[in-house]
Amino acid sequence: LRGKQTRHGLAAEPEFGVVESIELVDFMCHEKTVVNLTPRLNFITGQNGSGKSAILTALMVALGGKVSVTNRATSLKDLIRGGKSTAIVRIRLRNRGSEAYCPETYGQTIVIERQLSSSGSASSYKITNGDTRAVVSRKKEDVVNITDHMGIQVDNPINMLSQDAAREFLATTNPGSMYMFFLKGTQLFQLSEDLESVRLAIARAESSIERKKEVLPEMRAEKKRWEQHYEDMRQARDLSARLNSLGQQMAWALVEEAEADVGQVDEEIELHAKKVALVDEKIESENAAIEEIEQEVRRIHEQVENQLAQVTPLQDERSAPASTVEEIKSQLRVYKQTEIEINAEARRIRERIDSLNKEIDAERARLQETDQAGKERHRSTIASLEETIKDEEARIAQLQSEQQEYEQRSGSLSDNKSGYIRTVDKAKTIVSRTRSNLDDLKRQTANRLNAFGRGIPEALALIKKAKWRGMQPIGPIGDCIKLRDRRWAPVIETTLDKSLNAFLVDSHADRVALDGIFRRVGCQSRIIICNPELFDYSAGEPSADYLTILRALDISNEVVKRQLINLNRIEQVILVEQRALGDRIMSSNNGSFPRNVVACLSIDGYSVGSRSGGLSTQAMNLVRQSS
């Protein structure tokens, strides 16, 4: 790590990768021991067998080292204190500064704990956030990632040299062993093995690519065939759905037509029924009139018989006067005439009754014919409907079969639906975030200083009015920087992200005063205490052939420039257009980095090698661009 210079010329304390303390519980000869360490140089003294080497062994074991590397035991259970079933080793690692390892997750102190068991089961790890005491991980892979990031090499004898290894080295010193020690200490031996495995992997990859290129045309043709097959299936499915819809519409049209015919026949039957009812009423009325006439005829017959009964005695009386006989004859003629008229009227009424009966019979015959024709039409309609029903039942069976298939498809469609719902929810979240960004952009449009955080304009106004012991605070740092080429904005902004909104002061008292201003206006910018001395950095720059972050920026304040050099090494981080070019540059110095180059960033967001990660290539988590 590159330390910063203080006013007295001493290197500042390292900000990460420092072992702050180590705790041993039932480990080797230690029942419970806590050793607090200083950040630079520590001496541990004691009599022979007091456990000095056990502390170094515990440090190697806790950081993931193999038990064979310690030269103190053949298995982990041999490191457990006698009479105990478990042992615990716990160390605290400092994790601060701009190069800290995932500080938002692990905090400013990382606690790594390893528990050993005498039962023979595998040892367990526990990584804890030292600030919140929350357990972050239980995987050894995360321990390896932490040590790799911090440059701690447990199995490197230059980093950790055990007492036995030192004794063996001194006892068997020869050019061959010293050269092997040099290779292991500088990791050239491991680098050589890694290089050979990379070459083999590249050869296998190139062979695989060639094989796949040979079958690529055939696979493309197969893809086209399947696309055509899919299109045909989709059209067939659409036609089937259209056919089903038309079949259902035709069935309902036939039903509606049949219902209309049945309604019309019912209306005709109801009309004829009303006519029959009227004829029946008329017949009843005529029968009542005939009954009255017949009663009148019977009454006249009775009167005639009574008169005849009275005439018979009168005829026997020969002695009655002639006038009386003539009068009686005259009455008889009147009665006879009345009887003739009554008989004529009766015949006329009978003829009328016969005529009405014939009309009734004709009307009934006509109604019967009409009803028969209606029944025939109904039978024909019913037969047609029965045939339609049979066809529809067959169609329903087919539809049920297709329905089962569609239900099977529906299951997968339901899963897709859940995915779509999640996609919609994610889209809603993006919309909400975009609206928030739009509000931020509106505020930034009103005052570009709002882009560096809330309360920046108000804080600058108060800074100008306040009195300071040293130099007036400088910031935000990002306001002093301009890009010469906007294409590098995502990469450079990601690299300098945590420094862009920071302010610089040169004394602790001014830092306290500035912090009070920030609290008043709600500003959350960082405050960095710096040395305003304008040191010469040119000796640390790489060749002019390389574009560095420093050369890609116009920095208006020289103090800001020096602090970015101290904080972010901007004079030694180079920028390349293509990742492949970065790979070549970073290994151009006989397999090592070029002089005065600590990292390489590509324009598409890749970190190609670094001092802490070697030649590995990692994707950068680029910050979102607001404009």
C-alpha positions in Angstrom: 0.0 0.0 0.0 1.1 3.5 -0.7 1.2 5.5 2.5 0.4 9.2 2.7 2.9 11.8 4.0 2.2 13.8 7.1 3.5 17.2 8.0 6.5 15.6 9.9 7.4 13.4 6.9 6.3 10.1 8.5 4.1 7.6 6.6 0.5 7.6 7.8 -0.9 4.4 9.3 -2.2 1.9 6.7 -5.9 2.1 6.3 -6.6 -1.6 5.5 -5.1 -5.0 5.8 -3.7 -4.4 9.3 -4.3 -7.2 12.0 -5.5 -5.2 15.0 -5.9 -8.1 17.4 -5.9 -11.9 17.6 -7.8 -14.0 20.2 -7.1 -17.7 21.0 -9.4 -19.9 22.9 -8.2 -23.5 23.8 -5.7 -23.2 20.9 -2.5 -25.2 21.5 -1.1 -24.1 24.9 -3.4 -21.0 25.2 -6.6 -21.3 27.2 -7.8 -17.8 26.5 -5.4 -15.2 25.1 -6.1 -11.8 23.5 -3.2 -10.0 21.8 -3.7 -6.4 20.6 -1.3 -5.4 17.9 0.0 -2.0 16.7 -0.4 -1.1 13.0 3.3 -1.2 12.1 5.9 -3.3 14.1 5.2 -5.7 17.0 7.5 -7.7 19.1 6.2 -10.8 21.1 8.7 -12.1 23.7 8.5 -14.9 26.2 10.2 -18.0 27.5 10.5 -21.1 25.3 7.2 -23.0 25.2 5.2 -20.0 26.3 3.2 -19.9 23.1 4.9 -17.3 20.9 4.9 -19.4 17.8 1.3 -20.5 18.5 0.2 -16.9 17.9 1.7 -16.9 14.4 0.3 -20.4 13.8 -3.2 -19.2 14.9 -2.9 -16.2 12.5 -2.1 -18.5 9.6 -4.9 -20.9 10.4 -7.5 -18.1 10.8 -6.6 -16.6 7.5 -7.2 -19.9 5.7 -3.8 -21.4 5.7 -3.3 -25.2 5.6 -2.1 -26.9 8.7 0.9 -28.4 6.8 2.2 -24.9 6.1 2.5 -24.1 9.9 4.9 -27.1 10.5 3.3 -27.4 13.9 0.8 -30.3 13.4 -0.4 -32.8 10.8 -4.1 -32.1 11.2 -6.3 -29.3 12.6 -7.5 -31.3 15.6 -3.8 -31.6 16.8 -3.9 -27.8 17.4 -6.7 -28.1 20.0 -5.7 -27.7 23.6 -5.4 -31.0 25.5 -8.7 -32.1 27.1 -10.9 -29.8 24.9 -13.1 -30.7 22.0 -13.0 -27.4 20.2 -10.7 -24.4 19.7 -11.5 -20.9 18.4 -9.2 -18.4 16.7 -10.6 -14.9 16.1 -8.7 -12.0 14.4 -9.7 -8.4 13.6 -8.6 -6.8 10.3 -8.7 -3.1 9.7 -10.8 -2.2 6.6 -10.8 1.6 6.0 -9.9 4.0 3.3 -10.7 4.2 -0.4 -9.4 0.8 -1.1 -11.3 -1.0 1.6 -12.9 -4.3 0.8 -16.7 -3.9 0.5 -17.0 -1.5 3.5 -20.7 -1.2 3.1 -21.0 -4.9 3.8 -18.0 -5.7 6.1 -17.7 -2.3 7.8 -14.4 -0.6 8.9 -13.3 -3.7 10.8 -13.6 -7.3 9.6 -13.7 -10.1 12.2 -12.7 -13.5 10.9 -13.3 -16.5 13.2 -12.3 -20.1 12.6 -13.5 -22.9 14.9 -11.6 -26.3 15.0 -13.3 -29.5 16.2 -11.6 -32.7 17.6 -14.5 -34.9 16.2 -12.8 -34.8 12.8 -15.6 -32.7 11.1 -14.4 -29.8 8.9 -13.6 -26.6 10.5 -16.0 -23.7 10.2 -15.5 -20.0 9.3 -17.6 -17.0 10.4 -17.0 -13.5 9.0 -18.6 -10.7 11.0 -19.0 -6.9 10.5 -17.0 -5.5 13.3 -19.1 -2.3 13.5 -22.6 -4.0 13.6 -21.5 -7.5 14.7 -23.7 -8.9 12.0 -22.6 -12.2 10.5 -21.8 -11.6 6.8 -20.6 -15.0 5.6 -19.5 -18.5 6.6 -17.6 -19.4 3.4 -13.9 -19.9 3.1 -14.1 -18.4 -0.4 -14.9 -15.0 1.1 -11.9 -15.3 3.5 -9.7 -16.0 0.4 -11.2 -13.0 -1.4 -10.5 -10.7 1.6 -6.9 -11.8 1.9 -6.3 -11.5 -1.8 -7.7 -8.0 -1.9 -5.6 -7.0 1.1 -2.4 -8.6 -0.4 -2.1 -11.1 2.5 -0.4 -14.3 1.3 -0.6 -16.9 4.1 1.5 -19.5 2.3 4.2 -17.0 1.1 7.3 -17.5 3.4 8.2 -13.8 2.9 4.8 -12.8 4.4 4.7 -15.4 7.1 7.9 -17.3 8.0 7.4 -19.9 10.8 10.2 -20.8 13.2 10.6 -24.3 11.7 10.7 -23.0 8.2 13.3 -20.4 9.1 15.5 -23.1 10.8 15.2 -25.4 7.8 16.1 -22.5 5.4 19.2 -21.6 7.4 20.3 -25.2 7.8 20.0 -26.2 4.1 21.0 -23.0 2.4 22.2 -23.6 -1.2 21.8 -21.7 -4.5 19.0 -24.1 -5.6 16.9 -23.8 -2.4 17.5 -20.0 -2.3 16.3 -19.7 -5.9 13.2 -21.8 -5.1 12.6 -19.6 -2.0 12.9 -16.6 -4.2 10.4 -18.0 -6.7 7.9 -18.9 -4.0 8.4 -15.6 -2.2 7.8 -13.5 -5.3 5.0 -15.9 -6.4 6.8 -16.4 -9.8 6.5 -20.1 -9.4 2.8 -19.8 -8.9 2.6 -17.3 -11.7 4.4 -19.7 -14.0 2.0 -22.5 -13.2 -1.0 -20.2 -13.6 0.4 -19.1 -17.0 0.8 -22.7 -18.2 -2.8 -23.5 -17.1 -4.0 -20.4 -18.9 -2.2 -21.4 -22.1 -3.8 -24.9 -21.9 -7.2 -23.3 -21.3 -6.7 -21.0 -24.3 -5.7 -24.0 -26.5 -8.8 -25.9 -25.4 -10.9 -22.9 -26.0 -9.5 -22.3 -29.5 -10.1 -25.9 -30.3 -13.6 -25.7 -29.0 -14.2 -22.6 -31.0 -13.0 -24.2 -34.2 -15.3 -27.2 -33.7 -18.2 -25.0 -33.1 -17.5 -22.9 -36.1 -17.7 -26.1 -38.3 -21.2 -26.9 -37.0 -22.4 -23.2 -36.9 -23.8 -23.1 -40.5 -25.8 -26.3 -39.9 -27.1 -24.9 -36.6 -28.1 -21.7 -38.3 -30.0 -23.7 -40.9 -31.6 -25.8 -38.2 -32.6 -22.6 -36.4 -34.2 -21.3 -39.6 -36.1 -24.5 -40.0 -37.4 -24.4 -36.5 -38.4 -20.7 -36.9 -40.4 -21.6 -40.0 -41.9 -24.6 -38.2 -42.8 -22.3 -35.3 -44.4 -19.8 -37.7 -46.4 -22.5 -39.3 -47.6 -23.8 -35.9 -48.5 -20.3 -34.9 -50.6 -19.7 -38.1 -52.2 -23.1 -37.6 -53.1 -22.2 -34.0 -54.6 -18.9 -35.1 -56.6 -20.7 -37.9 -57.9 -23.3 -35.4 -58.9 -20.6 -32.9 -60.7 -18.7 -35.8 -62.4 -21.9 -36.9 -63.6 -22.6 -33.4 -65.0 -19.1 -33.1 -66.8 -19.3 -36.4 -68.3 -22.8 -35.4 -69.6 -21.4 -32.2 -71.1 -18.4 -34.0 -72.8 -20.7 -36.6 -74.3 -22.9 -33.9 -75.7 -19.9 -32.0 -77.1 -18.5 -35.3 -78.9 -21.8 -36.0 -80.3 -21.8 -32.5 -81.5 -18.2 -32.9 -83.2 -19.0 -36.2 -84.9 -22.1 -34.8 -86.1 -20.1 -31.8 -87.5 -17.4 -34.2 -89.5 -20.1 -36.2 -90.8 -21.6 -33.0 -92.0 -18.2 -31.8 -93.8 -17.5 -35.1 -95.6 -20.9 -34.9 -96.6 -20.2 -31.3 -98.1 -16.9 -32.4 -100.1 -18.5 -35.2 -101.4 -21.2 -32.8 -102.4 -18.6 -30.3 -104.3 -16.6 -33.0 -106.2 -19.6 -34.2 -107.0 -20.6 -30.6 -108.6 -17.1 -30.2 -110.7 -17.6 -33.3 -111.9 -21.0 -32.1 -112.9 -19.4 -28.8 -114.9 -16.8 -30.6 -116.7 -19.5 -32.7 -117.5 -21.5 -29.6 -119.0 -18.4 -28.0 -121.1 -17.7 -31.1 -122.3 -21.4 -31.2 -123.3 -21.1 -27.5 -125.2 -17.9 -28.3 -127.0 -19.5 -31.3 -127.9 -22.6 -29.2 -129.4 -20.3 -26.6 -131.5 -18.6 -29.3 -132.7 -22.0 -30.7 -133.7 -23.1 -27.2 -135.8 -20.0 -26.8 -137.5 -20.6 -30.2 -138.2 -24.2 -29.4 -139.7 -23.1 -26.1 -141.9 -20.6 -28.0 -143.0 -23.4 -30.4 -144.0 -25.7 -27.6 -146.0 -22.9 -26.0 -147.9 -22.2 -29.3 -148.6 -26.0 -29.7 -150.0 -26.0 -26.2 -152.2 -23.0 -27.1 -153.4 -24.7 -30.3 -154.2 -27.9 -28.5 -156.1 -25.9 -25.9 -158.1 -24.1 -28.6 -158.8 -27.4 -30.4 -160.0 -28.8 -27.2 -162.4 -25.9 -26.8 -163.5 -26.1 -30.6 -164.6 -29.8 -30.3 -167.4 -29.2 -27.8 -168.6 -26.2 -29.8 -169.0 -28.3 -33.0 -171.1 -30.8 -31.1 -173.4 -28.1 -30.2 -175.5 -27.7 -33.3 -177.6 -25.1 -31.7 -174.9 -22.5 -31.4 -175.3 -19.4 -33.4 -173.5 -19.2 -36.8 -171.7 -16.0 -35.9 -170.0 -17.9 -33.1 -168.9 -20.7 -35.5 -167.5 -18.2 -38.0 -165.6 -16.4 -35.3 -164.1 -19.7 -34.2 -163.1 -20.6 -37.7 -161.5 -17.2 -38.2 -159.4 -17.7 -35.0 -158.4 -21.2 -36.2 -157.2 -19.7 -39.5 -155.2 -17.2 -37.6 -153.7 -19.9 -35.4 -152.9 -22.0 -38.5 -151.2 -19.1 -40.1 -149.2 -18.4 -37.0 -148.2 -22.1 -36.9 -147.1 -21.9 -40.5 -145.0 -18.8 -39.8 -143.5 -20.5 -36.7 -142.6 -23.6 -38.7 -141.0 -21.4 -41.4 -139.0 -19.6 -38.8 -138.0 -22.9 -37.2 -136.8 -24.2 -40.6 -134.9 -21.0 -41.2 -133.2 -21.2 -37.8 -132.4 -24.9 -38.4 -130.9 -24.0 -41.8 -128.9 -21.2 -40.0 -127.7 -23.8 -37.4 -126.7 -26.2 -40.1 -124.8 -23.4 -41.9 -123.0 -22.4 -38.7 -122.1 -26.1 -38.0 -120.6 -26.3 -41.5 -118.6 -23.2 -40.9 -117.4 -24.5 -37.6 -116.4 -27.9 -39.2 -114.6 -26.0 -42.0 -112.9 -23.8 -39.5 -111.9 -26.8 -37.4 -110.6 -28.6 -40.5 -108.6 -25.6 -41.5 -107.2 -25.2 -38.0 -106.3 -28.9 -37.9 -104.5 -28.6 -41.3 -102.7 -25.4 -40.1 -101.8 -27.2 -36.8 -100.6 -30.2 -38.8 -98.4 -28.1 -41.0 -97.0 -26.3 -37.9 -96.3 -29.6 -36.3 -94.5 -30.8 -39.5 -92.4 -27.7 -39.5 -91.6 -28.2 -35.8 -90.6 -31.8 -36.4 -88.4 -30.7 -39.3 -86.9 -28.0 -37.2 -86.4 -30.3 -34.2 -84.8 -32.9 -36.4 -82.4 -30.3 -37.8 -81.7 -29.0 -34.3 -81.0 -32.6 -33.1 -78.5 -33.1 -36.0 -76.9 -29.7 -35.0 -76.8 -30.8 -31.4 -75.0 -34.1 -32.4 -72.5 -32.1 -34.4 -72.0 -29.7 -31.5 -71.6 -32.6 -29.0 -68.9 -34.1 -31.2 -67.3 -30.6 -31.5 -67.5 -30.2 -27.7 -65.6 -33.5 -27.3 -62.9 -32.3 -29.6 -62.8 -28.9 -27.7 -62.5 -30.7 -24.4 -59.5 -32.6 -25.7 -58.0 -29.4 -27.0 -58.9 -27.8 -23.6 -56.8 -30.3 -21.7 -53.9 -29.5 -24.0 -54.5 -25.8 -23.5 -54.7 -26.3 -19.7 -51.3 -28.0 -19.8 -50.0 -25.0 -21.8 -51.8 -22.7 -19.3 -49.5 -24.0 -16.5 -46.4 -22.8 -18.3 -48.2 -19.6 -19.3 -49.1 -19.0 -15.6 -45.3 -19.2 -14.7 -44.6 -16.8 -17.6 -47.3 -14.6 -16.2 -45.6 -14.5 -12.7 -42.3 -13.6 -14.5 -44.1 -10.9 -16.4 -45.7 -9.6 -13.2 -42.2 -9.4 -11.7 -41.0 -7.7 -14.8 -43.9 -5.2 -14.5 -43.0 -4.6 -10.8 -39.4 -4.1 -11.7 -40.4 -1.7 -14.5 -42.5 0.2 -12.0 -39.5 0.4 -9.7 -37.4 1.7 -12.6 -40.1 4.3 -13.5 -40.1 5.5 -9.9 -36.3 5.7 -9.8 -36.3 7.5 -13.2 -38.8 10.0 -11.8 -36.6 10.5 -8.8 -33.6 11.0 -11.2 -35.7 13.5 -13.2 -36.3 15.5 -10.1 -32.6 15.4 -9.3 -31.9 16.6 -12.8 -34.3 19.5 -12.5 -32.6 20.5 -9.3 -29.2 20.2 -10.9 -30.4 22.3 -13.8 -31.3 25.0 -11.4 -27.9 24.8 -9.8 -25.2 22.4 -11.1 -23.7 22.1 -7.5 -26.8 20.1 -6.5 -25.3 17.2 -8.5 -22.7 16.8 -5.7 -25.4 16.2 -3.0 -27.9 18.0 -0.9 -27.0 21.3 0.8 -23.9 22.0 -1.3 -24.8 25.5 -2.5 -25.9 26.5 1.1 -22.7 25.1 2.6 -20.5 27.0 0.1 -22.3 30.2 0.9 -21.6 29.7 4.7 -18.0 28.6 4.0 -17.3 32.0 2.3 -18.7 33.9 5.3 -16.8 31.9 8.0 -13.3 32.4 9.4 -10.8 29.6 9.1 -7.6 28.8 11.0 -5.9 27.5 7.9 -6.8 27.6 4.2 -10.5 28.0 3.2 -12.1 24.6 2.6 -11.8 23.5 -1.0 -14.7 21.5 -2.5 -16.6 19.8 -3.7 -13.6 18.1 -5.5 -15.7 17.3 -8.5 -16.4 21.0 -9.1 -12.6 21.5 -9.8 -12.5 18.7 -12.4 -13.4 18.7 -16.1 -13.2 15.8 -18.6 -11.3 16.3 -21.8 -13.1 13.4 -23.5 -16.7 12.6 -22.4 -16.3 9.0 -23.4 -14.3 8.3 -20.3 -17.0 9.7 -18.0 -18.4 6.3 -16.7 -15.0 4.8 -15.9 -13.4 7.9 -14.3 -16.6 8.7 -12.3 -16.7 5.2 -11.0 -13.0 5.3 -9.9 -13.4 8.7 -8.2 -17.0 8.3 -7.1 -16.3 8.6 -3.3 -14.0 11.6 -3.7 -16.0 13.8 -6.0 -18.3 15.3 -3.4 -15.5 15.6 -0.7 -14.1 18.8 0.8 -10.5 19.5 1.7 -9.2 21.2 4.9 -5.7 21.4 6.4 -6.5 21.2 10.2 -8.6 19.3 12.6 -10.2 22.5 14.0 -11.3 23.5 10.5 -12.7 20.0 10.0 -14.9 20.3 13.1 -16.1 23.8 12.0 -16.9 22.5 8.5 -18.7 19.5 10.0 -20.9 21.9 12.0 -21.8 23.8 8.8 -22.7 20.5 7.0 -25.0 19.5 9.8 -26.8 22.8 9.6 -27.6 22.5 5.9 -28.0 18.7 5.8 -24.9 18.1 3.7 -23.3 14.6 3.9 -20.1 15.2 2.0 -16.8 13.7 3.2 -14.2 16.0 4.9 -10.6 15.1 4.2 -7.7 16.6 6.2 -4.9 17.1 3.7 -1.4 18.6 3.4 -1.6 21.5 1.0 2.0 21.1 0.0 2.4 21.0 -3.8 4.9 18.1 -4.1 6.4 17.0 -7.4 4.7 13.9 -8.8 6.3 13.7 -12.2 8.7 11.0 -11.2 5.8 8.7 -10.4 4.1 9.0 -13.8 4.4 6.2 -16.5 5.5 6.6 -20.1 3.9 9.5 -22.1 2.6 6.8 -24.5 -0.1 5.9 -21.9 -3.3 7.9 -21.2 -3.7 8.2 -17.4 -6.7 9.5 -15.5 -4.6 12.5 -14.6 -3.9 13.2 -18.3 -7.6 12.8 -19.2 -8.7 15.5 -16.7 -8.4 19.3 -16.5 -8.0 20.0 -12.7 -8.3 23.7 -11.9 -6.9 23.4 -8.3 -3.4 22.1 -7.7 -4.2 21.0 -4.1 -7.1 18.9 -5.4 -4.8 17.4 -8.0 -2.3 16.3 -5.3 -5.0 14.8 -3.1 -6.5 12.8 -5.9 -2.9 11.5 -6.6 -2.6 10.5 -3.0 -6.2 9.1 -2.7 -6.7 7.4 -6.1 -3.3 7.1 -7.7 -4.7 8.9 -10.8 -1.2 9.5 -12.2 -0.5 5.7 -12.3 -3.9 4.4 -13.5 -3.9 4.1 -17.3 -6.9 4.1 -19.7 -7.2 2.0 -22.8 -9.8 1.7 -25.6 -9.9 -2.1 -25.7 -9.6 -4.7 -23.0 -7.3 -6.9 -25.1 -4.9 -3.9 -25.5 -4.9 -3.6 -21.7 -4.0 -7.3 -21.3 -1.0 -6.8 -23.6 0.1 -3.6 -21.9 -0.1 -5.0 -18.3 2.1 -8.0 -19.2 4.5 -6.1 -21.6 7.2 -5.7 -19.0 8.5 -9.3 -19.1 5.1 -10.5 -17.7 4.8 -7.7 -15.2 3.2 -4.3 -15.1 4.8 -1.4 -16.9 6.9 1.0 -14.8 4.8 3.3 -12.6 1.5 1.6 -13.6 -0.7 0.2 -10.8 -4.0 -0.5 -12.7 -5.5 -0.4 -16.2 -9.2 0.5 -17.0 -10.9 -0.1 -20.3 -13.5 2.2 -21.8 -16.1 -0.6 -21.7 -15.8 -0.9 -17.9 -13.2 -3.6 -17.2 -10.3 -3.5 -14.7 -7.4 -5.2 -16.3 -5.0 -6.1 -13.5 -4.1 -4.3 -10.3 -1.4 -4.5 -7.7 -3.8 -6.2 -5.3 -5.4 -8.6 -7.8 -2.5 -9.5 -10.1 -3.3 -9.9 -13.8 -7.0 -10.8 -13.3 -9.7 -9.0 -15.2 -12.8 -7.9 -13.4 -16.0 -6.1 -14.6 -16.4 -2.7 -12.9 -19.7 -1.7 -11.3 -20.2 1.5 -13.3 -22.1 4.3 -11.7 -25.4 5.4 -13.4 -24.9 8.4 -15.7 -27.5 11.1 -14.9 -27.1 12.8 -18.3 
